[in-house]
């Protein structure tokens, strides 16, 4: 999967916009190309607002035109999320740290809120016949090589399943892993 590195504040501001994050999430959950009207209906926004946000995401290469169809004499444009990984600058550069942290907090909150709503609406069955959402946390001890292997394995698995043509239902996830011994604890 190609990587887009957002270096400047302008690019980052386009990406971290909450409506654009909602739009990307909506499109990813759909798992198929959508028109701005279809996105607008799902998000309860105006089609012109969706079109504005799509143009910003198109300029960054995060969304792409999939195909067009002529429907009753009108050309409908179908868009999809581009198969790209987004990296927000370098971890060694702290000039964008507040924006990176705000985006991370927003993404984690979105996933956690969805998980909490799912748990509230779907009590765990006594016998688990099908996969049920779960939250895992803890400390594992890894060598630098093992940490690289874990990240490569997870990234490879996700790359294989983030495609819109992958079979199955959409599962939302958030994974955070870092060398805890190097973090400052207040």
Kinemage of the C-alpha trace (Angstrom):
@kinemage 1
@onewidth
@group {chain A} dominant
@subgroup {mainchain}
@vectorlist {calphas} color= white
{ca unk a 1} P 0.000 0.000 0.000
{ca unk a 2} L 1.354 3.441 -0.922
{ca unk a 3} L 2.012 5.953 1.832
{ca unk a 4} L 1.079 9.614 1.792
{ca unk a 5} L 3.215 11.689 4.141
{ca unk a 6} L 1.480 14.868 5.263
{ca unk a 7} L 4.292 17.280 6.028
{ca unk a 8} L 2.845 20.775 6.123
{ca unk a 9} L 0.232 22.392 8.313
{ca unk a 10} L -2.038 23.056 5.305
{ca unk a 11} L -2.114 19.368 4.293
{ca unk a 12} L -2.612 18.293 7.873
{ca unk a 13} L -5.458 20.768 8.392
{ca unk a 14} L -7.225 19.323 5.329
{ca unk a 15} L -6.844 15.782 6.670
{ca unk a 16} L -7.744 16.352 10.329
{ca unk a 17} L -10.940 18.250 9.572
{ca unk a 18} L -13.650 16.374 11.554
{ca unk a 19} L -16.155 16.350 8.663
{ca unk a 20} L -13.522 14.918 6.327
{ca unk a 21} L -12.662 12.243 8.869
{ca unk a 22} L -16.384 11.383 9.099
{ca unk a 23} L -16.585 11.338 5.303
{ca unk a 24} L -13.611 8.962 4.998
{ca unk a 25} L -15.116 6.723 7.678
{ca unk a 26} L -18.500 6.716 5.910
{ca unk a 27} L -16.879 5.763 2.615
{ca unk a 28} L -14.745 3.051 4.238
{ca unk a 29} L -17.770 1.556 5.995
{ca unk a 30} L -19.723 1.497 2.722
{ca unk a 31} L -17.073 -0.708 1.128
{ca unk a 32} L -18.089 0.395 -2.347
{ca unk a 33} L -17.747 3.542 -4.454
{ca unk a 34} L -20.335 6.217 -3.632
{ca unk a 35} L -21.630 9.380 -5.256
{ca unk a 36} L -21.528 12.672 -3.337
{ca unk a 37} L -25.338 12.427 -3.056
{ca unk a 38} L -25.152 8.958 -1.521
{ca unk a 39} L -22.513 10.164 0.947
{ca unk a 40} L -24.599 13.247 1.748
{ca unk a 41} L -27.658 11.098 2.474
{ca unk a 42} L -25.688 8.787 4.774
{ca unk a 43} L -24.012 11.670 6.611
{ca unk a 44} L -27.059 13.968 6.627
{ca unk a 45} L -25.121 16.762 4.900
{ca unk a 46} L -25.765 18.747 1.756
{ca unk a 47} L -24.323 17.302 -1.465
{ca unk a 48} L -22.454 20.578 -2.059
{ca unk a 49} L -20.770 20.289 1.350
{ca unk a 50} L -19.754 16.703 0.583
{ca unk a 51} L -18.472 17.790 -2.830
{ca unk a 52} L -16.362 20.522 -1.180
{ca unk a 53} L -14.798 18.037 1.243
{ca unk a 54} L -14.262 15.457 -1.516
{ca unk a 55} L -12.342 18.010 -3.588
{ca unk a 56} L -9.994 18.683 -0.669
{ca unk a 57} L -9.422 14.942 -0.141
{ca unk a 58} L -8.964 14.386 -3.890
{ca unk a 59} L -6.235 17.047 -3.926
{ca unk a 60} L -4.341 15.134 -1.215
{ca unk a 61} L -4.772 11.827 -3.058
{ca unk a 62} L -6.846 10.292 -0.254
{ca unk a 63} L -9.982 9.865 -2.375
{ca unk a 64} L -10.169 8.953 -6.044
{ca unk a 65} L -12.752 8.911 -8.794
{ca unk a 66} L -13.649 5.248 -9.320
{ca unk a 67} L -16.012 5.529 -12.272
{ca unk a 68} L -18.842 7.531 -13.805
{ca unk a 69} L -22.320 6.427 -14.881
{ca unk a 70} L -24.956 8.220 -16.903
{ca unk a 71} L -28.254 8.024 -15.032
{ca unk a 72} L -31.293 9.667 -16.667
{ca unk a 73} L -28.953 11.868 -18.712
{ca unk a 74} L -26.923 13.015 -15.670
{ca unk a 75} L -23.335 11.920 -15.143
{ca unk a 76} L -22.907 10.449 -11.678
{ca unk a 77} L -19.366 10.328 -10.295
{ca unk a 78} L -18.528 7.484 -7.932
{ca unk a 79} L -15.664 7.976 -5.487
{ca unk a 80} L -13.764 5.654 -3.209
{ca unk a 81} L -11.085 6.014 -0.558
{ca unk a 82} L -7.687 5.548 -2.185
{ca unk a 83} L -5.652 2.547 -1.049
{ca unk a 84} L -3.131 4.681 0.829
{ca unk a 85} L -1.645 4.746 4.282
{ca unk a 86} L -1.412 8.214 5.781
{ca unk a 87} L 1.592 9.197 7.840
{ca unk a 88} L 1.538 12.542 9.586
{ca unk a 89} L 5.024 13.896 9.232
{ca unk a 90} L 8.012 12.438 10.924
{ca unk a 91} L 8.067 11.368 14.539
{ca unk a 92} L 11.338 13.268 14.943
{ca unk a 93} L 9.758 16.574 13.892
{ca unk a 94} L 7.701 18.151 16.665
{ca unk a 95} L 6.353 21.148 14.733
{ca unk a 96} L 3.139 19.247 13.941
{ca unk a 97} L 2.920 17.401 17.261
{ca unk a 98} L -0.233 19.195 18.518
{ca unk a 99} L -2.074 18.418 15.259
{ca unk a 100} L -0.912 14.791 15.263
{ca unk a 101} L -2.032 14.336 18.857
{ca unk a 102} L -5.418 15.977 18.172
{ca unk a 103} L -5.971 13.655 15.203
{ca unk a 104} L -4.955 10.588 17.202
{ca unk a 105} L -7.260 11.535 20.041
{ca unk a 106} L -10.141 12.080 17.618
{ca unk a 107} L -9.571 8.760 15.836
{ca unk a 108} L -9.281 6.811 19.077
{ca unk a 109} L -12.396 8.512 20.481
{ca unk a 110} L -14.397 7.685 17.353
{ca unk a 111} L -13.436 4.013 17.521
{ca unk a 112} L -14.022 3.804 21.278
{ca unk a 113} L -17.448 5.507 21.032
{ca unk a 114} L -18.454 3.086 18.281
{ca unk a 115} L -17.236 0.153 20.360
{ca unk a 116} L -19.095 1.369 23.449
{ca unk a 117} L -22.309 1.798 21.427
{ca unk a 118} L -21.838 -1.678 19.940
{ca unk a 119} L -21.357 -3.226 23.391
{ca unk a 120} L -24.427 -1.424 24.715
{ca unk a 121} L -26.579 -2.637 21.835
{ca unk a 122} L -25.184 -6.179 21.662
{ca unk a 123} L -24.780 -7.905 25.024
{ca unk a 124} L -22.247 -10.716 24.855
{ca unk a 125} L -23.915 -14.095 24.368
{ca unk a 126} L -23.317 -16.788 26.990
{ca unk a 127} L -21.718 -18.974 24.319
{ca unk a 128} L -19.807 -17.047 21.710
{ca unk a 129} L -20.655 -18.636 18.364
{ca unk a 130} L -19.479 -15.687 16.239
{ca unk a 131} L -16.689 -13.154 16.711
{ca unk a 132} L -17.613 -10.424 19.125
{ca unk a 133} L -15.823 -7.100 19.452
{ca unk a 134} L -13.189 -6.920 22.135
{ca unk a 135} L -10.711 -4.499 23.646
{ca unk a 136} L -7.277 -5.805 24.511
{ca unk a 137} L -4.658 -3.994 26.531
{ca unk a 138} L -1.556 -4.918 28.429
{ca unk a 139} L 2.206 -4.976 28.326
{ca unk a 140} L 4.223 -7.323 26.155
{ca unk a 141} L 7.990 -7.597 26.155
{ca unk a 142} L 9.508 -7.411 22.677
{ca unk a 143} L 12.973 -7.138 21.246
{ca unk a 144} L 13.364 -4.448 18.563
{ca unk a 145} L 13.225 -7.189 15.926
{ca unk a 146} L 10.023 -8.656 17.415
{ca unk a 147} L 8.438 -5.186 17.534
{ca unk a 148} L 9.182 -4.767 13.822
{ca unk a 149} L 7.753 -8.225 13.100
{ca unk a 150} L 4.546 -7.451 15.024
{ca unk a 151} L 4.073 -4.171 13.153
{ca unk a 152} L 4.809 -5.764 9.756
{ca unk a 153} L 2.414 -8.658 10.482
{ca unk a 154} L -0.414 -6.356 11.567
{ca unk a 155} L 0.154 -3.954 8.657
{ca unk a 156} L 0.231 -6.852 6.168
{ca unk a 157} L -2.984 -8.313 7.561
{ca unk a 158} L -4.736 -4.935 7.497
{ca unk a 159} L -3.521 -4.148 3.968
{ca unk a 160} L -4.988 -7.444 2.759
{ca unk a 161} L -8.373 -6.719 4.346
{ca unk a 162} L -8.811 -2.964 3.871
{ca unk a 163} L -9.624 -3.424 0.183
{ca unk a 164} L -13.220 -2.694 -0.741
{ca unk a 165} L -13.417 -6.046 -2.568
{ca unk a 166} L -12.330 -8.023 0.508
{ca unk a 167} L -15.072 -10.375 1.734
{ca unk a 168} L -16.773 -9.917 5.084
{ca unk a 169} L -18.361 -7.192 7.174
{ca unk a 170} L -16.523 -4.000 8.153
{ca unk a 171} L -14.757 -4.108 11.526
{ca unk a 172} L -13.468 -0.863 12.929
{ca unk a 173} L -10.194 -0.937 14.846
{ca unk a 174} L -7.648 1.245 16.593
{ca unk a 175} L -4.273 -0.143 17.504
{ca unk a 176} L -1.794 1.768 19.616
{ca unk a 177} L 1.556 0.267 20.491
{ca unk a 178} L 4.660 2.047 21.711
{ca unk a 179} L 7.756 1.331 23.786
{ca unk a 180} L 6.219 2.069 27.201
{ca unk a 181} L 9.566 2.161 28.998
{ca unk a 182} L 10.507 5.201 26.897
{ca unk a 183} L 7.333 7.137 27.685
{ca unk a 184} L 7.321 9.726 30.413
{ca unk a 185} L 4.855 9.021 33.154
{ca unk a 186} L 3.531 12.082 34.979
